[in-house]
Amino acid sequence: APIVEDPDAAAPLDGAVEVLESLAGRLGCVAVVSGRPVSFLERFFGPSPVVLSGLYGLQSVVDGERRDDPRAGIWSQAVDDVVAAAAASGPDGMHVEHKGLSVTLHYREHPEVADAVLAWARRQAVRSGLEVRGAKMSVELHPPVGIDKGAVVLGLAQGMRGACFVGDDVGDLPAFAALDRLRDEGRPVAKVVVRSAELEPELLAAADVTVEGPEGALALLRALASTLSAT
């Protein structure tokens, strides 16, 4: 999905959903692991063989069945409180995305307030008990329940002979670390990083392979689907 100013306007490239669903019919598991709520992901996938994991693993949809992490619900009031505090005292230029079980504080439209947003988020974390997580041109306050994209990937990879993850954000680093663990166990893995103008150096350091932008990621998936169709 291309980077856009308004998070709610994000959408997959034409053909991306179709190729993922095609791959889901050929591979043991195909999943979208996202920081967005599953309700947002379902706009594009609906009933689908693709596993949807939202809010860094707090929510999922598997075979049409919605599953929420039971540990996260008690933190919804803390999230609501942070959202209210943001309206009252948040830095000018900060855009608040209320995700129900977490909240993301965006500064893409005003990068000059990045330090102020991070400092404000850290104060709110101390006050609320939520934990701070970095993301692309944003900061997230998340329930401290010990789940991230790495935990999701390890769970999905159970019983799989190998695994691949495609990412472009610091929130994807735990997923790449999970693949390192699988590699240490002797399983083949591929860590694919999508290049962009906002790419953090840590992502490049983690990569086995890089592709150029969302179009490069889609081309890689299409090549994989074509290869599998030919075998």
SERO-4910 file (N, C-alpha, C, O; in steps of 0.05 Angstrom, whole numbers):
BEGIN
 pado doro    nc1    nc2    nc3   cac1   cac2   cac3    cc1    cc2    cc3    oc1    oc2    oc3
  Ala    A     17    -24      0      0      0      0     18     25      0     36     27     16
  Pro    A     13     44    -18     28     68    -18     25     84      8      3     83     20
  Ile    A     45     99     16     43    117     39     26    141     32     29    153     11
  Val    A      7    147     49    -11    170     45    -12    187     71     -5    178     92
  Glu    A    -21    212     68    -22    230     90    -43    221    111    -38    222    135
  Asp    A    -66    212    102    -88    204    119    -88    174    122    -93    160    103
  Pro    A    -83    164    147    -81    134    150   -107    120    141   -105     98    131
  Asp    A   -130    133    145   -155    120    138   -158    118    107   -175    103     98
  Ala    A   -142    133     92   -144    132     63   -125    111     50   -125    108     26
  Ala    A   -109     97     67    -91     77     56   -106     55     43   -127     47     52
  Ala    A    -95     44     21   -108     22      7    -87      6     -8    -67     18    -17
  Pro    A    -91    -20    -12    -72    -36    -27    -71    -28    -56    -91    -18    -67
  Leu    A    -48    -32    -68    -46    -29    -97    -66    -48   -111    -72    -69   -101
  Asp    A    -75    -40   -135    -92    -57   -151    -78    -84   -156    -55    -85   -165
  Gly    A    -91   -105   -150    -80   -132   -154    -67   -144   -130    -61   -168   -130
  Ala    A    -62   -128   -109    -48   -138    -86    -64   -159    -70    -54   -180    -63
  Val    A    -90   -153    -66   -107   -172    -51   -110   -198    -67   -108   -219    -56
  Glu    A   -113   -195    -93   -117   -219   -110    -93   -237   -109    -96   -262   -108
  Val    A    -69   -226   -111    -45   -243   -111    -41   -256    -83    -32   -279    -82
  Leu    A    -47   -242    -62    -45   -254    -35    -64   -277    -32    -57   -298    -21
  Glu    A    -89   -273    -42   -108   -295    -40   -100   -318    -57   -105   -341    -50
  Ser    A    -88   -313    -80    -78   -334    -97    -56   -350    -83    -56   -375    -84
  Leu    A    -38   -336    -71    -16   -349    -56    -27   -365    -32    -16   -386    -26
  Ala    A    -49   -355    -20    -60   -370      3    -70   -397     -5    -72   -415     12
  Gly    A    -76   -401    -31    -85   -427    -40    -62   -446    -46    -67   -470    -51
  Arg    A    -38   -436    -45    -15   -453    -52      5   -456    -29     21   -475    -30
  Leu    A      5   -438    -10     24   -439     12     10   -447     38    -14   -445     40
  Gly    A     26   -455     57     14   -464     83     -1   -442     97    -21   -447    110
  Cys    A      9   -418     96     -4   -395    109      5   -369     95     29   -365     91
  Val    A    -14   -352     89     -8   -325     80    -23   -306     98    -47   -309    103
  Ala    A     -9   -286    108    -22   -268    128    -14   -239    122      8   -233    112
  Val    A    -32   -221    129    -26   -192    131    -24   -186    160    -43   -188    175
  Val    A      0   -177    169      6   -171    197      9   -141    198     29   -130    188
  Ser    A    -10   -127    211    -12    -98    209    -15    -85    236    -23    -97    255
  Gly    A     -8    -59    237    -14    -43    260    -42    -32    259    -51    -20    279
  Arg    A    -56    -35    237    -84    -25    234   -103    -45    246    -97    -69    247
  Pro    A   -127    -36    255   -147    -55    265   -156    -75    243   -155    -68    219
  Val    A   -165    -98    251   -175   -117    231   -199   -107    216   -204   -114    193
  Ser    A   -215    -90    229   -239    -78    216   -230    -62    191   -244    -61    171
  Phe    A   -207    -49    193   -196    -35    170   -187    -54    148   -193    -50    125
  Leu    A   -173    -75    156   -163    -95    136   -187   -109    122   -185   -115     98
  Glu    A   -208   -113    137   -231   -127    125   -245   -110    103   -261   -121     88
  Arg    A   -240    -85    102   -251    -69     80   -241    -80     53   -256    -78     33
  Phe    A   -217    -91     52   -205    -99     27   -207   -129     23   -208   -139      0
  Phe    A   -207   -145     45   -205   -174     42   -233   -187     46   -239   -206     31
  Gly    A   -249   -178     64   -274   -191     69   -269   -220     76   -248   -226     87
  Pro    A   -288   -239     71   -282   -267     75   -259   -275     57   -260   -272     32
  Ser    A   -238   -286     68   -214   -291     53   -197   -313     65   -198   -318     89
  Pro    A   -182   -328     48   -164   -347     59   -139   -335     72   -123   -349     85
  Val    A   -135   -309     68   -112   -295     80   -118   -290    110   -139   -279    116
  Val    A    -99   -297    127   -101   -290    156    -97   -260    159    -78   -249    148
  Leu    A   -114   -248    174   -112   -219    181   -104   -216    210   -118   -226    228
  Ser    A    -82   -203    215    -73   -197    242    -71   -167    245    -55   -154    231
  Gly    A    -87   -156    263    -87   -127    267    -77   -118    294    -74   -134    312
  Leu    A    -71    -93    296    -60    -81    321    -37    -97    332    -35   -102    355
  Tyr    A    -19   -104    313      6   -118    321      0   -145    335     16   -154    352
  Gly    A    -22   -157    328    -29   -183    339    -50   -183    361    -58   -205    370
  Leu    A    -61   -160    369    -82   -159    388   -108   -170    377   -126   -179    392
  Gln    A   -111   -168    351   -136   -177    337   -128   -195    314   -106   -191    302
  Ser    A   -145   -214    307   -140   -230    283   -166   -241    272   -186   -243    286
  Val    A   -165   -248    247   -187   -262    234   -174   -286    219   -158   -282    201
  Val    A   -183   -310    227   -172   -335    216   -196   -351    207   -213   -358    223
  Asp    A   -197   -358    181   -219   -373    170   -246   -360    176   -266   -374    182
  Gly    A   -247   -334    175   -271   -319    180   -278   -315    209   -299   -303    215
  Glu    A   -262   -326    227   -268   -324    256   -251   -302    269   -227   -302    267
  Arg    A   -265   -283    281   -251   -260    295   -241   -269    322   -256   -282    338
  Arg    A   -216   -263    328   -204   -270    354   -190   -245    365   -175   -232    351
  Asp    A   -196   -238    390   -183   -216    403   -166   -226    427   -175   -245    441
  Asp    A   -143   -214    431   -127   -222    454   -142   -214    480   -148   -191    484
  Pro    A   -148   -234    497   -164   -228    520   -151   -210    541   -164   -199    558
  Arg    A   -124   -207    538   -110   -190    557   -112   -160    551   -106   -143    568
  Ala    A   -121   -154    527   -119   -126    517   -144   -109    525   -142    -85    527
  Gly    A   -167   -123    529   -191   -108    533   -191    -89    557   -203    -67    556
  Ile    A   -177    -97    578   -177    -80    602   -162    -54    598   -164    -36    614
  Trp    A   -147    -52    576   -132    -28    570   -147     -7    553   -137     14    548
  Ser    A   -171    -14    545   -186      4    527   -192     31    541   -192     52    528
  Gln    A   -197     30    567   -203     55    582   -178     72    583   -180     97    581
  Ala    A   -155     60    587   -130     75    587   -125     89    560   -116    112    558
  Val    A   -132     74    538   -129     85    511   -148    109    508   -140    130    498
  Asp    A   -173    105    517   -193    127    515   -183    152    530   -186    174    520
  Asp    A   -171    147    553   -161    169    569   -138    185    555   -137    209    556
  Val    A   -120    170    542    -99    183    527   -110    199    504   -101    221    498
  Val    A   -130    188    490   -143    203    468   -155    229    478   -152    250    465
  Ala    A   -168    228    501   -180    252    512   -158    272    520   -161    296    516
  Ala    A   -136    262    531   -114    279    539   -102    292    515    -93    315    516
  Ala    A   -100    278    493    -89    289    468   -105    312    458    -95    332    449
  Ala    A   -132    310    460   -149    332    452   -146    356    469   -148    379    460
  Ala    A   -139    352    495   -137    374    514   -109    386    515   -106    410    518
  Ser    A    -88    369    512    -61    380    517    -40    369    497    -16    374    502
  Gly    A    -48    355    476    -29    345    457    -15    366    441    -26    388    438
  Pro    A      9    361    431     24    381    416      8    390    391     -5    373    378
  Asp    A     10    415    384     -2    424    359     11    409    335     35    405    334
  Gly    A     -6    401    316      4    387    292      3    357    295      8    343    275
  Met    A     -3    347    319     -4    318    323    -32    308    315    -52    319    323
  His    A    -33    287    298    -58    275    290    -62    249    306    -44    232    306
  Val    A    -85    246    319    -90    223    336   -108    203    321   -129    210    311
  Glu    A    -98    179    320   -114    157    308   -121    137    331   -105    122    341
  His    A   -147    138    338   -157    120    359   -164     93    347   -181     91    329
  Lys    A   -150     72    356   -154     46    345   -170     27    363   -171      3    358
  Gly    A   -181     38    384   -196     22    403   -179     10    425   -182     18    448
  Leu    A   -161     -8    418   -144    -21    438   -116     -8    438    -99    -16    454
  Ser    A   -111     11    421    -86     26    421    -91     53    408   -112     58    397
  Val    A    -71     70    409    -73     97    397    -47    103    383    -25     99    394
  Thr    A    -49    114    359    -25    122    344    -25    153    342    -45    165    335
  Leu    A     -2    165    347      2    194    346     19    200    322     43    195    322
  His    A      7    211    302     20    216    276     31    245    275     19    264    285
  Tyr    A     54    247    262     65    274    257     75    277    228     91    294    221
  Arg    A     64    260    210     73    260    182     69    287    169     86    297    154
  Glu    A     46    300    175     40    326    163     56    349    176     58    371    165
  His    A     68    343    200     83    364    214    108    350    226    109    347    251
  Pro    A    127    342    210    151    328    220    167    344    240    182    333    256
  Glu    A    163    370    240    178    387    259    170    383    288    184    391    306
  Val    A    147    370    293    138    365    320    144    337    330    133    328    350
  Ala    A    160    322    315    166    294    322    176    291    350    167    274    365
  Asp    A    195    308    358    207    306    385    186    312    407    185    299    428
  Ala    A    169    332    401    148    339    420    128    316    423    118    311    445
  Val    A    121    304    401    102    282    402    113    258    417     99    246    434
  Leu    A    138    252    413    151    230    427    152    235    457    146    218    474
  Ala    A    160    260    464    161    267    493    134    265    506    131    256    528
  Trp    A    113    275    492     86    274    502     77    245    506     65    238    526
  Ala    A     83    228    486     76    200    487     89    186    511     77    170    524
  Arg    A    114    193    516    128    180    538    116    188    565    114    172    583
  Arg    A    107    213    567     94    222    592     68    207    595     60    199    618
  Gln    A     53    204    573     28    190    575     32    160    581     15    148    595
  Ala    A     53    149    572     59    121    578     64    117    608     54     98    620
  Val    A     79    135    620     84    134    649     57    136    664     53    122    684
  Arg    A     40    154    655     15    160    669     -5    137    666    -19    130    684
  Ser    A     -6    125    642    -27    106    635    -19     77    638    -37     60    642
  Gly    A      7     71    638     16     44    638     18     31    610     28      9    608
  Leu    A     10     46    590     13     36    562     43     38    555     58     53    567
  Glu    A     51     23    534     79     24    526     82     39    499     64     38    482
  Val    A    104     52    496    110     68    472    123     50    452    142     35    458
  Arg    A    113     52    427    126     37    405    129     57    382    111     73    375
  Gly    A    153     56    369    158     73    346    145     61    321    141     37    319
  Ala    A    138     79    302    126     71    277    134     92    256    148    111    263
  Lys    A    125     88    232    133    106    210    120    133    214     95    135    212
  Met    A    136    153    219    126    181    223    104    182    244     85    198    241
  Ser    A    107    166    265     86    165    286     97    151    310    119    139    310
  Val    A     82    152    331     88    138    356     62    124    365     40    136    363
  Glu    A     64    100    376     41     86    384     42     80    414     63     75    425
  Leu    A     19     82    427     15     74    455     -1     48    455    -24     48    445
  His    A     10     27    466      0      0    462     -2    -14    489     14    -10    506
  Pro    A    -22    -31    492    -24    -47    517      1    -63    522     11    -76    503
  Pro    A     11    -64    546     36    -79    552     31   -108    557     34   -118    579
  Val    A     23   -122    536     15   -151    539     34   -170    525     29   -193    523
  Gly    A     57   -159    517     78   -177    507     73   -189    480     83   -211    474
  Ile    A     58   -175    463     53   -185    436     61   -164    416     56   -140    419
  Asp    A     75   -173    395     83   -155    373     83   -172    347     75   -195    347
  Lys    A     93   -160    326     93   -175    300    111   -199    301    107   -219    287
  Gly    A    131   -199    318    149   -222    321    134   -245    333    136   -268    323
  Ala    A    119   -240    354    103   -262    366     83   -273    347     78   -297    346
  Val    A     70   -255    331     51   -264    311     64   -282    290     54   -304    284
  Val    A     88   -274    280    101   -290    260    109   -317    271    106   -337    257
  Leu    A    120   -318    295    127   -344    307    103   -362    309    105   -386    305
  Gly    A     80   -351    317     56   -367    319     47   -377    292     40   -401    290
  Leu    A     47   -360    272     38   -369    245     57   -389    233     49   -405    216
  Ala    A     83   -387    240    103   -405    228    105   -433    240    120   -449    231
  Gln    A     89   -437    261     89   -464    273     82   -485    253     61   -483    239
  Gly    A     98   -505    250     93   -527    231    101   -521    203     98   -538    185
  Met    A    111   -497    197    119   -489    170    148   -496    165    164   -494    183
  Arg    A    154   -504    141    182   -511    134    200   -486    131    224   -487    136
  Gly    A    188   -463    124    203   -438    121    184   -415    123    160   -419    125
  Ala    A    194   -391    122    178   -367    125    190   -343    111    215   -341    109
  Cys    A    173   -325    102    182   -300     90    165   -277    102    141   -281    107
  Phe    A    177   -254    107    162   -231    117    171   -207    101    195   -203     96
  Val    A    152   -190     93    157   -166     78    150   -142     95    127   -141    104
  Gly    A    168   -124    100    162   -101    118    177    -76    110    195    -77     94
  Asp    A    168    -54    122    180    -28    115    181     -9    138    186     15    135
  Asp    A    176    -18    163    172      0    185    187    -12    210    192    -36    211
  Val    A    195      6    228    209     -4    252    191    -24    268    202    -40    283
  Gly    A    165    -22    265    147    -41    278    150    -69    267    140    -88    279
  Asp    A    164    -71    244    168    -98    231    194   -111    241    199   -134    236
  Leu    A    210    -96    256    236   -108    265    232   -133    282    247   -152    279
  Pro    A    212   -134    300    208   -159    315    201   -182    297    209   -205    303
  Ala    A    188   -177    275    182   -199    256    207   -209    243    211   -234    240
  Phe    A    225   -191    236    251   -200    225    267   -215    246    281   -234    239
  Ala    A    266   -206    271    280   -220    292    269   -249    296    284   -268    301
  Ala    A    243   -251    292    230   -278    294    241   -296    271    245   -319    276
  Leu    A    244   -284    247    255   -301    226    284   -309    231    292   -331    224
  Asp    A    299   -291    245    326   -299    253    325   -324    271    342   -341    269
  Arg    A    306   -324    289    303   -348    307    297   -373    291    308   -394    296
  Leu    A    279   -370    271    272   -393    255    297   -402    239    301   -426    235
  Arg    A    312   -383    229    337   -390    214    356   -405    232    369   -424    223
  Asp    A    359   -396    257    377   -410    276    368   -439    281    384   -456    288
  Glu    A    341   -444    277    331   -471    281    335   -488    256    329   -512    255
  Gly    A    346   -476    235    351   -490    210    330   -487    189    332   -501    168
  Arg    A    310   -470    193    290   -466    173    298   -444    154    308   -424    163
  Pro    A    293   -447    128    298   -426    109    279   -402    113    255   -406    116
  Val    A    289   -378    112    273   -354    115    282   -333     96    305   -334     85
  Ala    A    265   -313     91    272   -290     74    261   -265     87    237   -263     91
  Lys    A    278   -246     93    270   -221    104    272   -200     82    293   -192     73
  Val    A    248   -191     74    246   -172     51    238   -145     61    219   -142     75
  Val    A    254   -125     55    250    -97     63    242    -81     39    255    -82     18
  Val    A    221    -65     42    211    -47     21    224    -20     24    220     -6     45
  Arg    A    239    -12      5    252     14      6    232     37      2    213     35    -14
  Ser    A    237     59     17    222     84     13    239    107     24    260    103     36
  Ala    A    230    131     19    244    155     28    245    156     58    262    170     70
  Glu    A    226    142     72    224    143    101    237    119    115    234    115    139
  Leu    A    251    102    100    261     77    111    283     83    132    301     98    127
  Glu    A    280     70    155    300     72    176    323     54    171    320     32    160
  Pro    A    348     62    178    372     46    173    370     18    185    382     -1    173
  Glu    A    357     15    207    355    -12    220    342    -32    202    348    -56    203
  Leu    A    323    -23    186    309    -41    168    328    -52    147    328    -75    141
  Leu    A    344    -34    135    363    -43    115    383    -62    126    391    -82    113
  Ala    A    391    -57    151    410    -75    164    399   -103    168    413   -123    169
  Ala    A    372   -105    171    359   -130    176    353   -146    151    347   -170    152
  Ala    A    355   -133    128    344   -145    103    362   -167     91    386   -165     91
  Asp    A    349   -188     81    362   -206     63    359   -197     34    377   -200     17
  Val    A    336   -184     28    329   -175      2    315   -148      4    300   -144     24
  Thr    A    319   -130    -14    303   -105    -15    289   -103    -42    298   -113    -62
  Val    A    266    -90    -41    251    -83    -65    244    -53    -64    245    -41    -43
  Glu    A    238    -42    -87    233    -13    -89    203     -7    -86    188    -12   -105
  Gly    A    195      3    -63    168     13    -59    147     -9    -59    154    -33    -64
  Pro    A    122     -1    -55    100    -21    -56     99    -36    -83     92    -59    -84
  Glu    A    106    -22   -104    105    -35   -131    125    -58   -132    119    -79   -144
  Gly    A    148    -54   -120    168    -75   -119    159    -99   -102    164   -122   -110
  Ala    A    145    -93    -80    134   -115    -64    113   -131    -79    113   -155    -78
  Leu    A     96   -117    -93     75   -130   -109     87   -147   -131     78   -169   -137
  Ala    A    108   -136   -144    121   -151   -166    134   -177   -155    133   -198   -168
  Leu    A    145   -175   -130    157   -199   -118    135   -220   -113    139   -244   -119
  Leu    A    112   -212   -102     91   -231    -97     80   -243   -122     74   -267   -123
  Arg    A     78   -227   -143     68   -238   -169     88   -258   -181     81   -278   -192
  Ala    A    114   -252   -177    134   -271   -187    133   -297   -172    136   -318   -184
  Leu    A    128   -295   -146    126   -320   -130    101   -336   -139    102   -360   -142
  Ala    A     79   -321   -143     55   -335   -152     59   -348   -179     49   -370   -183
  Ser    A     72   -334   -197     78   -346   -223     95   -371   -221     91   -390   -235
  Thr    A    116   -369   -204    134   -392   -201    118   -416   -190    123   -439   -199
  Leu    A    101   -412   -170     86   -434   -159     66   -445   -179     61   -469   -178
  Ser    A     55   -428   -196     36   -438   -216     49   -456   -236     37   -473   -248
  Ala    A     75   -451   -241     90   -466   -261    101   -492   -251    111   -509   -266
  Thr    A     99   -497   -224    110   -521   -213     88   -542   -208     94   -564   -198
***
